[in-house]
Amino acid sequence: KKYPDAHIFNATAMALPELNYSYMLGEIELLLSTGGDEEHRMGVRLLSRYTDQRSLNILLDYLRERSGEAGEIIASVLSILDGRDLLANMSANQVLREIIEKNSSPDIRRAAVR
């Protein structure tokens, strides 16, 4: 922490999902709930590397809290969800329906329909 090295941090952050290091998910969830836009971008980028149910729930919670917002981060989360199997996931269907109903951005609504 005294001498931060961005290269080492990024390499470590990208390696932990490959090792399925679940403790990292808690840290990412905290980052998404308390950080600013830059931290949210980083958290979403890191979550895209996880494929388990907990990471899906974190993404859905993030969207649920921001269903009326538009922007690059929301579009990124919807893009990640586009690659996941959400067919039988009732929570995902509810969140996406809420986005379609509440969001004023046509691009975000279109992404939620996919």
C-alpha positions as CSV (number, residue, x, y, z in Angstrom):
1,K,0.0,0.0,0.0
2,K,2.9,2.4,0.6
3,Y,4.2,2.0,-2.9
4,P,1.3,0.9,-5.1
5,D,2.1,-0.8,-8.4
6,A,-0.8,-0.7,-10.8
7,H,0.7,-3.5,-12.9
8,I,1.0,-5.9,-10.0
9,F,-2.5,-5.0,-8.7
10,N,-4.1,-5.5,-12.1
11,A,-2.3,-8.9,-12.7
12,T,-3.4,-10.1,-9.2
13,A,-6.9,-8.9,-9.7
14,M,-7.2,-10.7,-13.0
15,A,-5.6,-13.9,-11.6
16,L,-7.9,-14.3,-8.6
17,P,-11.0,-15.1,-10.7
18,E,-9.1,-17.7,-12.6
19,L,-8.4,-19.3,-9.2
20,N,-12.0,-19.0,-8.2
21,Y,-11.0,-16.9,-5.2
22,S,-14.5,-16.3,-3.8
23,Y,-13.3,-13.8,-1.1
24,M,-12.6,-11.4,-4.0
25,L,-16.4,-11.3,-4.7
26,G,-17.1,-9.8,-1.3
27,E,-14.5,-7.1,-2.0
28,I,-16.0,-6.4,-5.4
29,E,-19.5,-6.2,-4.0
30,L,-18.2,-3.7,-1.4
31,L,-16.5,-1.7,-4.2
32,L,-19.8,-1.6,-6.2
33,S,-21.8,-0.5,-3.2
34,T,-19.5,2.2,-1.8
35,G,-17.1,3.3,-4.6
36,G,-17.4,6.0,-7.2
37,D,-17.8,5.6,-11.0
38,E,-14.2,4.5,-11.5
39,E,-14.4,1.9,-8.8
40,H,-17.7,0.7,-10.3
41,R,-16.1,0.3,-13.7
42,M,-13.3,-1.7,-12.2
43,G,-15.7,-3.8,-10.1
44,V,-17.8,-4.6,-13.2
45,R,-14.7,-5.4,-15.2
46,L,-13.6,-7.8,-12.5
47,L,-17.0,-9.4,-12.1
48,S,-17.1,-10.1,-15.8
49,R,-14.4,-12.7,-15.2
50,Y,-16.5,-14.7,-12.7
51,T,-19.2,-17.1,-13.9
52,D,-20.7,-18.4,-10.7
53,Q,-24.2,-17.7,-9.2
54,R,-22.9,-15.3,-6.5
55,S,-21.3,-13.0,-9.2
56,L,-24.6,-13.1,-11.1
57,N,-26.5,-12.1,-7.9
58,I,-24.1,-9.2,-7.3
59,L,-24.7,-7.9,-10.9
60,L,-28.4,-8.2,-10.5
61,D,-28.4,-6.4,-7.2
62,Y,-26.3,-3.6,-8.8
63,L,-28.9,-3.3,-11.6
64,R,-31.8,-3.5,-9.3
65,E,-30.5,-0.5,-7.3
66,R,-30.0,1.5,-10.5
67,S,-32.8,0.4,-12.8
68,G,-33.6,3.9,-13.9
69,E,-30.1,5.0,-14.6
70,A,-28.4,5.0,-18.0
71,G,-24.7,5.0,-18.8
72,E,-21.7,3.0,-19.7
73,I,-21.6,1.0,-16.5
74,I,-25.2,-0.2,-16.8
75,A,-24.6,-1.1,-20.4
76,S,-21.5,-3.1,-19.4
77,V,-23.5,-5.0,-16.8
78,L,-26.2,-5.8,-19.3
79,S,-23.6,-6.9,-21.8
80,I,-22.2,-9.3,-19.2
81,L,-25.6,-10.7,-18.5
82,D,-26.1,-11.2,-22.2
83,G,-23.5,-13.9,-22.1
84,R,-25.1,-15.7,-19.1
85,D,-27.8,-18.2,-19.1
86,L,-30.8,-16.4,-17.5
87,L,-33.6,-18.3,-19.0
88,A,-34.9,-19.9,-15.7
89,N,-33.7,-17.1,-13.4
90,M,-36.8,-15.4,-12.0
91,S,-34.7,-12.7,-10.3
92,A,-33.0,-11.8,-13.5
93,N,-36.3,-11.6,-15.4
94,Q,-37.8,-9.3,-12.7
95,V,-34.8,-6.9,-12.8
96,L,-34.7,-6.8,-16.6
97,R,-38.4,-6.1,-16.7
98,E,-38.0,-3.3,-14.1
99,I,-35.3,-1.8,-16.3
100,I,-37.5,-2.0,-19.4
101,E,-40.3,-0.2,-17.5
102,K,-38.3,2.4,-15.6
103,N,-35.3,3.3,-17.8
104,S,-35.6,6.2,-20.2
105,S,-32.6,5.3,-22.3
106,P,-33.7,3.4,-25.5
107,D,-30.3,1.7,-25.7
108,I,-30.4,0.4,-22.1
109,R,-34.0,-0.8,-22.6
110,R,-33.0,-2.5,-25.9
111,A,-30.1,-4.2,-24.1
112,A,-32.4,-5.4,-21.3
113,V,-34.7,-7.0,-23.9
114,R,-32.0,-9.2,-25.4
